[in-house]
């Protein structure tokens, strides 16, 4: 799978837990894998809502509905 999210962003997210903690590369990679997998699942459901509504454009409301469904 092509990587979509940058590792630097994963480090920023992980450091939200504690600013003075170090983050290993494998930890960043695991978070990236998880978020990308969940994001793709969410995108598929949002696309289904969009198609069901007769649109070819995914709107914010489709993503919100998809997030509530998960």
N, C-alpha and C positions, 0 to 999 in steps of 0.2 A: 504494500500500500504506500502510495506517495504521502509524504509527511506534509501536512498543511500548516499546523501551528508551530511557531518558532519556540525553540527551547528557552530562549530568554524570557518569553512570556510565561512559561511554566515556572521558571524560577521566581518571577515576581509574584505569581499566585501562591506558590508554596511559602514564600517569605511573609505572606500576610498572616501566617500563624505566629511568627516571631521574627522580628527584623534582624536580630543578632544570631540567627541560625544559618549554618551553611547547608547547601543543597547539593547532593551528588548528581552526577550526570544520569545514572540509571533512574534515580527518582524522577527527574524531569522527563525522561523518556517514557516511564510508566504512566505518569500523569497525562502526557501528550497522547499516548495510545488510548487511554480511557476516554479523554475528552473528545478525541476525534471519532471514536466508535459511537459514543453517545450522541454526538453532533450529527453524524450521518443518519443514525436511527431517527432522530428528531426531524431532520430534513425530509426523510421519506414520508413520515406521517404528515408533516406540514404540506408537502406536495399533494398528498391524497386529499387533504382538506381543500386545497386550492382547486384541484381538478373537480372535486365534488361541487364546488361553488361555480363551476363553469369558467374558471380563469386559468390563464397560462402563467400568471404571476403569483409567486408566494408573497403574501402580505404579512405584516407584523402580527395581525390577529390569527393567522394560520399557525405561526410559530408559537404564539401564546397558547392556543388551543392544544397544539401538539405537546407542549411542555406540561400542560395540566393532565393530559392523557397518560403521560409516563409517570 
